[in-house]
Amino acid sequence: MVEDGSLVIRTSPYGTIAREGERSAEVAFEVDSLDDASRTGWSVLVVGRAEVVDDPHELLSLAQNPQPWAGGSRGLYLRLRWRLVSGRSLER
């Protein structure tokens, strides 16, 4: 979710990006989509400092957003205040 000039992601508290977020490290997050049938797609890369979202009011608001697609526990919210956003579309 994009909010106030940053990207908020919901993730597992046990993954690599969670450990980096707890240290307020700089991370990269990429999202891609490909359609084999039409041979098209897109890719977006966000680079920035990650921080754990821990404000109770903000967490309550974020919990109202769509559920993550990936299975398992995704109870950790990280905010990436980007310093770089890049992307491209893939066309025939």
Secondary structure, DSSP 8 states (H G I E B T S, - for coil): -EETTEEEEEE-TTSHHHHHHHTT-EEEEEEEEEETTTTEEEEEEEEEEEEE---HHHHHHHTTS---SS-S---EEEEEEEEEEEEEEE--
